[in-house]
């Protein structure tokens, strides 16, 4: 009977140490952690892709489109060369962050030809967006930059990223990556009534 109790005690100690290790050791993972990591990586990738697309659209509508209109000739540009260059740099940064997360997904699914094919298509759209972003940056640093060229660069970037977004939607469906839940509001703390 004593040996049985010792065995139970030993099992309890081992079990509690494994549980404690699993809670605090990032190398110990539960069954769903890979799926959660992949979903977060996918959403990180898609969010940065969306940021880049939205910034190209903003840059187009706020700064360049008005300058391409005939009545704009009498008005000074709405954006400084430096601000336009900064925004182009932000677009490039968002694309690089998106590309890094996409590379993680590609590495996780390297043996799945359909997934790799879709990711390759997304990478091509991103590469073209990077290229156009470089053209925009080059145009921005010119003393007399052409607003029509800048507007076309923003348009091209937006459409490349829109094509990448369509492929991303297919990729999420293929990998069964669900939309992230809306963050829940924290319940207000109840205060005790004063006595």
Backbone as a chain_set.jsonl record, in Angstrom:
{"seq": "XXXXXXXXXXXXXXXXXXXXXXXXXXXXXXXXXXXXXXXXXXXXXXXXXXXXXXXXXXXXXXXXXXXXXXXXXXXXXXXXXXXXXXXXXXXXXXXXXXXXXXXXXXXXXXXXXXXXXXXXXXXXXXXXXXXXXXXXXXXXXXXXXXXXXXXXXXXXXXXXXXXXXXXXXXXXXXXXXXXXXXXXXXXXXXXXXXX", "coords": {"N": [[0.816, -1.181, 0.0], [1.98, 1.218, 0.769], [3.841, 1.554, -1.251], [2.172, 1.931, -3.403], [0.984, 4.4, -2.764], [3.274, 5.982, -2.837], [3.889, 5.782, -5.525], [1.642, 7.025, -6.672], [2.012, 9.598, -5.607], [4.438, 10.269, -6.813], [3.641, 10.255, -9.51], [1.81, 12.358, -9.431], [3.503, 14.503, -8.824], [5.176, 14.511, -11.085], [3.257, 14.976, -13.061], [2.305, 17.521, -12.292], [4.633, 19.019, -12.632], [5.062, 18.788, -15.389], [2.771, 20.05, -16.326], [3.158, 22.621, -15.258], [5.488, 23.318, -16.622], [4.541, 23.338, -19.25], [2.872, 25.519, -19.118], [4.598, 27.697, -18.849], [6.768, 27.403, -20.546], [7.707, 28.213, -23.741], [8.368, 26.358, -25.667], [6.916, 24.112, -25.239], [3.946, 23.006, -26.45], [0.415, 23.209, -26.927], [-2.192, 21.256, -28.521], [-3.625, 22.937, -30.295], [-2.024, 25.134, -30.717], [-0.332, 25.502, -32.945], [-2.135, 25.979, -35.02], [-3.291, 28.34, -34.07], [-1.049, 30.041, -34.049], [-0.497, 30.107, -36.788], [-2.808, 31.315, -37.753], [-2.623, 33.857, -36.555], [-0.222, 34.74, -37.709], [-1.047, 34.786, -40.377], [-3.034, 36.758, -40.259], [-1.498, 38.927, -39.467], [0.115, 39.23, -41.69], [-1.874, 39.839, -43.629], [-2.974, 42.195, -42.568], [-0.84, 44.072, -42.701], [-0.488, 44.112, -45.434], [-2.917, 45.243, -46.165], [-2.635, 47.762, -44.899], [-0.608, 48.908, -46.464], [-1.921, 49.04, -48.928], [-4.05, 50.768, -48.323], [-2.644, 53.093, -47.659], [-1.486, 53.709, -50.119], [-3.777, 54.307, -51.539], [-4.749, 56.491, -50.075], [-2.65, 58.315, -50.452], [-2.89, 58.683, -53.171], [-5.569, 59.776, -53.462], [-5.602, 61.961, -51.671], [-3.372, 63.538, -52.267], [-2.311, 63.309, -54.951], [-4.288, 62.864, -56.998], [-5.974, 65.23, -57.005], [-4.115, 67.022, -58.075], [-3.865, 66.258, -60.675], [-5.946, 67.267, -62.034], [-7.419, 69.705, -64.277], [-8.008, 72.289, -63.122], [-6.212, 72.391, -61.079], [-3.789, 73.426, -61.765], [-3.359, 76.058, -61.102], [-2.97, 76.014, -58.427], [-0.788, 75.378, -55.638], [1.113, 72.324, -55.025], [-0.412, 69.793, -52.974], [1.072, 68.289, -51.287], [4.26, 67.899, -49.824], [7.438, 67.143, -51.267], [9.008, 65.64, -49.538], [7.128, 64.603, -47.7], [5.606, 62.96, -49.361], [7.587, 61.151, -50.114], [8.143, 60.045, -47.614], [5.684, 58.756, -47.051], [5.687, 56.877, -49.103], [7.854, 55.393, -48.234], [6.735, 54.345, -45.891], [4.788, 52.693, -46.992], [6.428, 50.837, -48.268], [7.665, 49.729, -45.987], [5.453, 48.534, -44.697], [4.86, 46.608, -46.636], [7.187, 45.03, -46.524], [7.019, 43.977, -43.922], [4.668, 42.538, -44.199], [5.513, 40.705, -46.15], [7.404, 39.24, -44.69], [5.826, 37.857, -42.799], [4.295, 36.383, -44.591], [6.253, 34.745, -45.664], [6.722, 33.041, -43.512], [4.326, 31.582, -43.472], [4.586, 30.31, -45.919], [6.835, 28.709, -45.493], [5.815, 26.974, -43.558], [4.07, 25.49, -45.068], [5.422, 24.266, -47.12], [5.379, 21.811, -48.41], [2.988, 21.611, -49.687], [1.675, 21.891, -52.675], [-0.445, 23.441, -53.87], [-0.909, 25.476, -52.027], [1.607, 26.696, -51.966], [1.762, 27.568, -54.596], [-0.243, 29.533, -54.661], [0.774, 31.319, -52.758], [3.117, 32.046, -54.087], [2.007, 33.515, -56.184], [0.941, 35.678, -54.755], [3.316, 36.744, -53.768], [4.457, 37.629, -56.164], [2.718, 39.719, -56.855], [3.236, 41.398, -54.697], [5.945, 41.929, -55.151], [5.804, 43.407, -57.503], [4.384, 45.597, -56.518], [6.32, 46.591, -54.736], [8.252, 47.353, -56.604], [6.891, 49.385, -58.032], [6.513, 51.137, -55.938], [9.123, 51.913, -55.498], [9.515, 53.33, -57.88], [7.765, 55.428, -57.412], [9.011, 56.626, -55.186], [11.389, 57.45, -56.438], [10.365, 59.332, -58.234], [9.322, 61.166, -56.452], [11.554, 62.438, -55.354], [12.499, 64.052, -57.314], [13.082, 67.364, -58.507], [11.027, 68.727, -59.89], [8.638, 66.991, -59.661], [6.37, 64.818, -61.359], [3.014, 64.908, -61.026], [1.11, 63.332, -62.229], [2.487, 61.017, -62.898], [3.131, 60.135, -60.335], [0.536, 59.724, -59.356], [-0.248, 57.635, -61.025], [1.536, 55.653, -60.19], [0.618, 55.224, -57.56], [-1.914, 54.241, -58.173], [-1.259, 51.898, -59.6], [0.069, 50.461, -57.572], [-2.058, 50.097, -55.756], [-3.79, 48.445, -57.25], [-2.203, 46.16, -57.691], [-1.919, 45.279, -55.064], [-4.558, 44.81, -54.508], [-5.081, 42.627, -56.149], [-3.373, 40.839, -54.873], [-4.713, 40.705, -52.463], [-7.061, 39.369, -53.207], [-5.994, 36.857, -53.807], [-5.072, 36.294, -51.272], [-7.448, 36.009, -49.824], [-8.338, 33.611, -50.965], [-6.251, 31.972, -50.099], [-6.58, 32.043, -47.294], [-9.015, 30.737, -47.097], [-8.302, 28.238, -48.101], [-6.427, 27.404, -46.188], [-8.02, 27.36, -44.036], [-8.173, 29.541, -42.274], [-9.662, 31.48, -40.023], [-11.596, 34.499, -39.533], [-10.419, 36.907, -37.194], [-11.695, 37.156, -33.908], [-13.793, 39.802, -32.759], [-12.447, 42.108, -30.483], [-13.378, 41.833, -27.103], [-15.159, 43.967, -24.949], [-13.936, 44.976, -21.82], [-15.404, 44.107, -18.765], [-16.859, 46.531, -16.68], [-15.378, 47.358, -13.57], [-16.859, 46.5, -10.549], [-17.737, 48.626, -7.994], [-17.661, 48.733, -4.507], [-20.394, 49.711, -2.562], [-20.355, 52.646, -0.626], [-20.25, 52.612, 2.897]], "CA": [[0.0, 0.0, 0.0], [2.86, 2.372, 0.819], [4.458, 1.742, -2.571], [1.123, 2.471, -4.268], [0.876, 5.818, -2.433], [4.486, 6.628, -3.337], [3.742, 5.844, -6.979], [0.672, 8.083, -6.948], [2.649, 10.864, -5.289], [5.424, 10.523, -7.876], [2.894, 10.627, -10.721], [1.241, 13.692, -9.22], [4.605, 15.464, -8.917], [5.565, 14.559, -12.5], [2.159, 15.618, -13.79], [2.275, 18.954, -11.997], [5.803, 19.675, -13.217], [4.817, 18.866, -16.832], [1.764, 21.097, -16.514], [3.8, 23.908, -15.0], [6.411, 23.579, -17.734], [3.731, 23.653, -20.428], [2.322, 26.861, -18.962], [5.603, 28.749, -18.886], [7.802, 27.128, -21.536], [7.149, 28.404, -25.079], [8.65, 25.223, -26.545], [5.881, 23.119, -25.006], [2.775, 23.575, -27.11], [-0.771, 22.377, -26.921], [-2.578, 20.777, -29.844], [-4.133, 23.992, -31.157], [-1.138, 26.299, -30.782], [0.167, 25.693, -34.307], [-3.208, 26.606, -35.789], [-3.42, 29.723, -33.61], [0.122, 30.769, -34.547], [-0.668, 30.298, -38.225], [-3.875, 32.302, -37.945], [-2.082, 35.163, -36.186], [0.732, 35.093, -38.764], [-1.835, 35.129, -41.551], [-3.69, 38.051, -40.065], [-0.433, 39.939, -39.461], [0.459, 39.418, -43.102], [-2.97, 40.503, -44.333], [-3.131, 43.556, -42.043], [0.192, 44.936, -43.262], [-0.819, 44.248, -46.851], [-4.022, 46.201, -46.217], [-2.102, 49.085, -44.56], [0.102, 49.407, -47.645], [-2.912, 49.365, -49.946], [-4.787, 51.952, -47.887], [-1.759, 54.259, -47.761], [-1.359, 54.074, -51.54], [-5.051, 54.927, -51.907], [-4.771, 57.804, -49.431], [-1.678, 59.149, -51.15], [-3.491, 59.001, -54.467], [-6.726, 60.67, -53.353], [-5.34, 63.177, -50.903], [-2.295, 64.375, -52.756], [-1.986, 63.316, -56.375], [-5.436, 62.977, -57.881], [-6.368, 66.633, -57.22], [-3.117, 67.724, -58.886], [-3.973, 65.844, -62.072], [-7.115, 67.922, -62.597], [-7.057, 70.954, -64.954], [-8.076, 73.454, -62.251], [-5.144, 72.309, -60.079], [-2.577, 74.069, -62.255], [-3.189, 77.351, -60.442], [-2.755, 75.809, -56.999], [0.443, 74.655, -55.312], [0.889, 70.922, -54.66], [-0.954, 69.563, -51.638], [2.002, 67.484, -50.51], [5.666, 68.189, -50.071], [8.19, 65.996, -51.779], [9.457, 64.831, -48.404], [5.982, 63.86, -47.143], [5.284, 61.894, -50.315], [8.658, 60.153, -49.996], [7.931, 59.371, -46.328], [4.546, 57.841, -47.2], [6.146, 55.759, -49.936], [8.681, 54.569, -47.346], [5.83, 53.615, -45.002], [4.187, 51.625, -47.796], [7.477, 49.817, -48.431], [7.837, 49.068, -44.687], [4.297, 47.646, -44.518], [5.02, 45.469, -47.546], [8.253, 44.155, -46.005], [6.471, 43.273, -42.763], [3.719, 41.572, -44.751], [6.297, 39.661, -46.816], [8.032, 38.391, -43.667], [4.798, 36.961, -42.272], [3.933, 35.477, -45.681], [7.341, 33.762, -45.774], [6.492, 32.046, -42.456], [3.26, 30.697, -43.946], [5.126, 29.502, -47.015], [7.715, 27.699, -44.897], [4.971, 25.995, -42.866], [3.297, 24.71, -46.04], [6.321, 24.049, -48.254], [5.082, 20.533, -49.076], [1.626, 21.669, -50.219], [1.859, 22.625, -53.934], [-1.5, 24.432, -54.13], [-0.669, 26.605, -51.121], [2.83, 27.354, -52.434], [1.419, 28.25, -55.854], [-0.998, 30.73, -54.298], [1.707, 32.241, -52.094], [3.989, 32.569, -55.151], [1.236, 34.552, -56.877], [0.892, 36.837, -53.856], [4.67, 37.316, -53.751], [4.654, 38.361, -57.434], [1.993, 40.995, -56.738], [3.979, 42.235, -53.748], [7.182, 42.358, -55.814], [5.433, 44.477, -58.432], [4.055, 46.756, -55.686], [7.622, 47.117, -54.286], [8.869, 48.0, -57.764], [6.16, 50.631, -58.288], [6.799, 52.0, -54.795], [10.441, 52.489, -55.801], [9.319, 54.337, -58.924], [7.142, 56.574, -56.745], [10.058, 57.293, -54.396], [12.283, 58.128, -57.377], [9.667, 60.501, -58.77], [9.137, 62.121, -55.358], [12.772, 63.203, -55.052], [12.799, 64.974, -58.412], [12.734, 68.745, -58.181], [9.705, 68.99, -60.462], [8.011, 65.68, -59.829], [5.144, 64.818, -62.161], [1.915, 64.383, -60.199], [0.407, 62.278, -62.972], [3.291, 59.799, -62.738], [2.934, 59.703, -58.944], [-0.829, 59.193, -59.248], [-0.271, 56.331, -61.687], [2.246, 54.72, -59.308], [-0.311, 54.879, -56.475], [-2.959, 53.411, -58.773], [-0.681, 50.573, -59.892], [0.285, 49.768, -56.296], [-3.352, 49.702, -55.21], [-4.334, 47.32, -58.01], [-1.37, 44.975, -57.397], [-2.266, 44.819, -53.722], [-5.924, 44.288, -54.57], [-4.946, 41.272, -56.695], [-2.786, 40.037, -53.793], [-5.777, 40.512, -51.473], [-7.947, 38.314, -53.721], [-5.274, 35.595, -53.583], [-5.025, 36.095, -49.822], [-8.751, 35.461, -49.422], [-8.318, 32.19, -51.369], [-5.292, 31.297, -49.217], [-7.202, 31.879, -45.985], [-10.032, 29.701, -47.229], [-7.597, 26.971, -48.277], [-5.781, 27.047, -44.925], [-9.054, 27.395, -43.008], [-7.868, 30.593, -41.307], [-10.899, 32.216, -39.759], [-11.466, 35.894, -39.119], [-10.192, 37.069, -35.756], [-12.865, 37.638, -33.171], [-13.771, 41.191, -32.329], [-12.074, 42.177, -29.07], [-14.51, 42.051, -26.201], [-14.968, 45.021, -23.974], [-13.772, 44.517, -20.44], [-16.532, 44.435, -17.89], [-16.453, 47.546, -15.693], [-15.22, 46.852, -12.219], [-17.925, 46.91, -9.626], [-17.204, 49.223, -6.775], [-18.52, 48.482, -3.351], [-21.102, 50.905, -2.079], [-19.791, 53.169, 0.626], [-21.097, 52.375, 4.069]], "C": [[0.866, 1.255, 0.0], [3.484, 2.621, -0.547], [3.435, 2.319, -3.554], [0.968, 3.975, -4.028], [2.086, 6.583, -2.956], [4.41, 6.785, -4.852], [2.764, 6.951, -7.376], [1.266, 9.465, -6.69], [3.66, 11.231, -6.373], [4.728, 10.942, -9.165], [2.304, 12.025, -10.6], [2.316, 14.768, -9.364], [5.036, 15.619, -10.38], [4.505, 15.301, -13.308], [2.134, 17.12, -13.546], [3.478, 19.669, -12.594], [5.665, 19.796, -14.73], [3.812, 19.967, -17.121], [2.371, 22.474, -16.305], [4.742, 24.277, -16.134], [5.643, 23.995, -18.974], [3.175, 25.069, -20.338], [3.357, 27.951, -19.194], [6.684, 28.548, -19.949], [7.212, 27.251, -22.943], [7.432, 27.249, -26.032], [7.648, 24.097, -26.356], [4.578, 23.708, -25.515], [1.6, 22.626, -27.009], [-1.169, 22.056, -28.363], [-3.018, 21.895, -30.78], [-3.184, 25.159, -31.357], [-0.605, 26.549, -32.185], [-0.886, 26.394, -35.163], [-3.388, 28.068, -35.381], [-2.267, 30.575, -34.123], [-0.031, 31.078, -36.028], [-1.74, 31.348, -38.503], [-3.36, 33.703, -37.631], [-1.091, 35.636, -37.242], [-0.01, 35.518, -40.03], [-2.493, 36.487, -41.428], [-2.679, 39.19, -40.011], [-0.039, 40.268, -40.9], [-0.616, 40.232, -43.807], [-3.149, 41.949, -43.852], [-2.101, 44.499, -42.65], [-0.004, 45.131, -44.766], [-1.912, 45.308, -47.018], [-3.539, 47.617, -45.894], [-1.415, 49.699, -45.773], [-0.893, 49.843, -48.717], [-3.667, 50.643, -49.576], [-3.928, 53.213, -47.974], [-1.572, 54.672, -49.22], [-2.636, 54.764, -52.011], [-5.147, 56.343, -51.313], [-3.846, 58.769, -50.153], [-2.234, 59.59, -52.502], [-4.596, 60.053, -54.322], [-6.413, 61.991, -52.658], [-4.369, 64.108, -51.608], [-2.155, 64.437, -54.279], [-3.178, 63.493, -57.291], [-5.861, 64.435, -58.08], [-5.402, 67.396, -58.128], [-3.194, 67.346, -60.364], [-5.138, 66.526, -62.774], [-6.725, 69.279, -63.192], [-7.058, 72.188, -64.039], [-6.943, 73.478, -61.224], [-3.901, 73.071, -60.505], [-2.308, 75.396, -61.547], [-2.859, 77.213, -58.96], [-1.433, 75.08, -56.753], [0.129, 73.206, -54.938], [0.408, 70.797, -53.21], [0.019, 68.826, -50.724], [3.43, 67.892, -50.839], [6.334, 66.941, -50.604], [8.589, 65.069, -50.638], [8.319, 64.004, -47.82], [5.598, 62.708, -48.06], [6.319, 60.775, -50.228], [8.505, 59.362, -48.697], [6.785, 58.356, -46.416], [4.919, 56.641, -48.058], [7.025, 54.819, -49.105], [7.833, 53.753, -46.378], [5.15, 52.458, -45.737], [5.186, 50.483, -47.952], [7.679, 49.036, -47.125], [6.684, 48.098, -44.423], [4.41, 46.409, -45.401], [6.094, 44.5, -47.046], [7.763, 43.348, -44.809], [5.496, 42.194, -43.215], [4.457, 40.403, -45.397], [6.944, 38.698, -45.816], [7.028, 37.4, -43.088], [4.368, 35.953, -43.335], [4.99, 34.386, -45.853], [7.197, 32.673, -44.708], [5.41, 31.056, -42.889], [3.782, 29.767, -45.037], [6.02, 28.387, -46.473], [6.898, 26.602, -44.207], [4.242, 25.061, -43.824], [4.118, 24.395, -47.29], [6.005, 22.777, -49.036], [3.673, 20.48, -49.663], [1.636, 22.53, -51.488], [0.8, 23.693, -54.208], [-1.308, 25.683, -53.269], [0.54, 27.398, -51.606], [2.549, 28.141, -53.716], [0.682, 29.561, -55.576], [-0.092, 31.773, -53.638], [2.669, 32.84, -53.114], [3.291, 33.692, -55.919], [1.168, 35.832, -56.04], [2.251, 37.536, -53.842], [4.957, 38.104, -55.029], [3.937, 39.704, -57.392], [2.712, 41.941, -55.784], [5.264, 42.762, -54.382], [6.895, 43.511, -56.777], [5.08, 45.741, -57.646], [5.327, 47.407, -55.144], [8.281, 47.911, -55.415], [8.217, 49.362, -58.033], [6.402, 51.629, -57.153], [8.167, 52.673, -54.991], [10.349, 53.564, -56.874], [8.709, 55.605, -58.329], [8.187, 57.346, -55.943], [11.012, 58.062, -55.301], [11.645, 59.4, -57.928], [9.526, 61.58, -57.698], [10.375, 62.977, -55.11], [13.18, 64.142, -56.185], [12.341, 66.378, -58.032], [11.339, 69.107, -58.686], [9.013, 67.663, -60.731], [6.676, 65.821, -60.555], [4.034, 64.147, -61.349], [1.157, 63.276, -60.913], [1.168, 60.959, -62.864], [3.103, 59.246, -61.324], [1.544, 59.09, -58.755], [-0.911, 57.814, -59.887], [0.452, 55.273, -60.839], [1.326, 54.27, -58.168], [-1.411, 53.955, -56.979], [-2.444, 51.996, -59.015], [-0.447, 49.774, -58.612], [-1.034, 49.25, -55.741], [-3.877, 48.464, -55.924], [-3.511, 46.042, -57.819], [-1.742, 44.412, -56.033], [-3.697, 44.303, -53.654], [-5.918, 42.862, -55.139], [-4.347, 40.334, -55.641], [-3.836, 39.736, -52.726], [-6.731, 39.408, -51.922], [-7.3, 36.944, -53.527], [-5.197, 35.27, -52.095], [-6.33, 35.512, -49.315], [-8.835, 33.977, -49.777], [-7.41, 31.384, -50.444], [-5.907, 31.051, -47.843], [-8.265, 30.786, -46.02], [-9.38, 28.321, -47.327], [-6.985, 26.479, -46.965], [-6.75, 27.041, -43.747], [-8.697, 28.375, -41.881], [-9.114, 31.454, -41.188], [-10.584, 33.668, -39.402], [-11.22, 35.937, -37.615], [-11.466, 37.599, -35.107], [-12.69, 39.11, -32.826], [-13.378, 41.225, -30.86], [-13.291, 42.507, -28.21], [-14.17, 43.15, -25.217], [-14.829, 44.412, -22.593], [-14.978, 44.97, -19.621], [-16.05, 45.498, -16.911], [-16.37, 46.925, -14.309], [-16.322, 47.397, -11.338], [-17.265, 47.475, -8.367], [-18.188, 48.986, -5.643], [-19.158, 49.799, -2.909], [-20.489, 51.341, -0.748], [-20.782, 52.968, 1.76], [-21.315, 53.61, 4.859]], "O": [[0.549, 2.236, -0.672], [3.64, 3.771, -0.959], [3.79, 3.104, -4.434], [0.836, 4.742, -4.982], [1.95, 7.698, -3.459], [4.823, 7.809, -5.396], [3.026, 7.718, -8.302], [1.046, 10.394, -7.467], [3.722, 12.384, -6.798], [5.17, 11.874, -9.837], [2.302, 12.787, -11.566], [2.072, 15.819, -9.955], [5.237, 16.738, -10.854], [4.827, 16.152, -14.138], [1.962, 17.903, -14.481], [3.357, 20.817, -13.022], [6.099, 20.793, -15.308], [3.988, 20.736, -18.066], [2.124, 23.39, -17.089], [4.784, 25.433, -16.557], [6.058, 24.915, -19.679], [3.023, 25.745, -21.356], [3.017, 29.025, -19.69], [7.449, 29.476, -20.214], [6.318, 26.486, -23.305], [6.811, 27.157, -27.091], [7.535, 23.218, -27.211], [4.152, 24.774, -25.072], [1.761, 21.405, -27.007], [-0.545, 22.539, -29.308], [-2.788, 21.789, -31.985], [-3.506, 26.089, -32.097], [-0.441, 27.704, -32.579], [-0.564, 27.294, -35.939], [-3.609, 28.933, -36.229], [-2.477, 31.7, -34.579], [0.272, 32.186, -36.471], [-1.582, 32.177, -39.4], [-3.64, 34.641, -38.377], [-1.112, 36.803, -37.632], [0.363, 36.498, -40.674], [-2.508, 37.27, -42.377], [-2.97, 40.299, -40.46], [0.118, 41.432, -41.269], [-0.311, 41.201, -44.502], [-3.446, 42.832, -44.657], [-2.444, 45.605, -43.07], [0.286, 46.202, -45.3], [-1.835, 46.16, -47.903], [-3.974, 48.576, -46.532], [-1.618, 50.875, -46.076], [-0.724, 50.892, -49.338], [-3.893, 51.502, -50.429], [-4.429, 54.282, -48.323], [-1.506, 55.864, -49.52], [-2.575, 55.706, -52.8], [-5.582, 57.275, -51.989], [-4.221, 59.908, -50.432], [-2.062, 60.737, -52.912], [-4.56, 61.093, -54.979], [-6.935, 63.034, -53.053], [-4.523, 65.328, -51.554], [-1.906, 65.507, -54.833], [-3.081, 64.216, -58.282], [-6.09, 64.847, -59.218], [-5.809, 68.299, -58.859], [-2.641, 68.049, -61.21], [-5.3, 66.379, -63.985], [-5.816, 69.938, -62.688], [-6.186, 73.047, -64.174], [-6.739, 74.497, -60.564], [-3.034, 73.338, -59.672], [-1.156, 75.807, -61.411], [-2.506, 78.197, -58.31], [-1.012, 74.26, -57.568], [-1.005, 72.896, -54.572], [0.775, 71.593, -52.345], [-0.198, 68.753, -49.514], [3.76, 68.189, -51.987], [5.849, 65.825, -50.412], [8.514, 63.847, -50.769], [8.511, 62.836, -47.482], [5.299, 61.609, -47.593], [5.972, 59.595, -50.265], [8.712, 58.148, -48.679], [6.901, 57.236, -45.918], [4.512, 55.515, -47.769], [6.951, 53.6, -49.254], [8.163, 52.607, -46.075], [4.96, 51.38, -45.174], [4.84, 49.313, -47.789], [7.846, 47.817, -47.155], [6.908, 46.972, -43.978], [4.095, 45.299, -44.972], [5.923, 43.284, -47.135], [8.063, 42.159, -44.699], [5.492, 41.081, -42.688], [4.076, 39.247, -45.215], [7.022, 37.495, -46.062], [7.351, 36.226, -42.907], [4.104, 34.793, -43.016], [4.66, 33.238, -46.151], [7.512, 31.512, -44.966], [5.552, 29.847, -42.7], [3.453, 28.581, -45.066], [5.961, 27.252, -46.947], [7.262, 25.428, -44.27], [3.84, 23.964, -43.437], [3.57, 24.272, -48.386], [6.338, 22.685, -50.218], [3.218, 19.418, -50.088], [1.608, 23.757, -51.4], [1.131, 24.756, -54.733], [-1.52, 26.804, -53.73], [0.503, 28.627, -51.653], [3.047, 29.253, -53.889], [0.969, 30.582, -56.201], [-0.189, 32.964, -53.931], [3.006, 34.02, -53.02], [3.913, 34.698, -56.26], [1.321, 36.934, -56.565], [2.329, 38.763, -53.897], [5.627, 39.135, -54.982], [4.48, 40.714, -57.84], [2.789, 43.144, -56.034], [5.629, 43.918, -54.172], [7.66, 44.473, -56.849], [5.439, 46.842, -58.062], [5.418, 48.634, -55.091], [8.801, 49.005, -55.197], [8.906, 50.361, -58.237], [6.486, 52.833, -57.393], [8.337, 53.853, -54.685], [11.024, 54.59, -56.79], [9.088, 56.717, -58.695], [8.244, 58.573, -56.012], [11.403, 59.186, -54.986], [12.314, 60.424, -58.07], [9.602, 62.771, -58.0], [10.251, 64.13, -54.696], [14.105, 64.939, -56.029], [11.345, 66.555, -57.33], [10.562, 69.734, -57.966], [8.828, 67.265, -61.881], [5.956, 66.805, -60.388], [4.116, 62.961, -61.029], [0.619, 62.376, -60.267], [0.554, 59.898, -62.75], [2.937, 58.041, -61.138], [1.392, 58.07, -58.083], [-1.568, 56.92, -59.354], [0.017, 54.123, -60.783], [1.262, 53.083, -57.848], [-1.794, 53.003, -56.298], [-3.109, 51.017, -58.678], [-0.722, 48.575, -58.557], [-1.122, 48.102, -55.306], [-4.357, 47.533, -55.278], [-4.077, 44.949, -57.788], [-1.866, 43.198, -55.872], [-4.008, 43.447, -52.826], [-6.658, 41.997, -54.668], [-4.758, 39.179, -55.526], [-3.851, 38.647, -52.152], [-7.164, 38.596, -51.104], [-7.965, 35.987, -53.132], [-5.252, 34.103, -51.706], [-6.324, 34.617, -48.47], [-9.34, 33.176, -48.99], [-7.741, 30.265, -50.052], [-5.765, 29.961, -47.289], [-8.394, 30.005, -45.078], [-9.845, 27.359, -46.716], [-7.02, 25.286, -46.666], [-6.366, 26.759, -42.612], [-8.889, 28.084, -40.701], [-9.551, 32.076, -42.156], [-9.463, 34.01, -39.025], [-11.741, 35.115, -36.862], [-12.205, 38.388, -35.696], [-11.574, 39.591, -32.629], [-13.914, 40.455, -30.064], [-14.115, 43.352, -28.56], [-13.047, 43.247, -24.722], [-15.519, 43.454, -22.246], [-15.486, 46.079, -19.785], [-14.951, 45.384, -16.367], [-17.184, 46.081, -13.933], [-16.665, 48.578, -11.379], [-16.367, 46.874, -7.778], [-19.403, 49.04, -5.832], [-18.517, 50.85, -2.895], [-20.16, 50.528, 0.116], [-21.99, 53.135, 1.594], [-22.007, 53.578, 5.877]]}, "num_chains": 1, "name": "protein.A"}
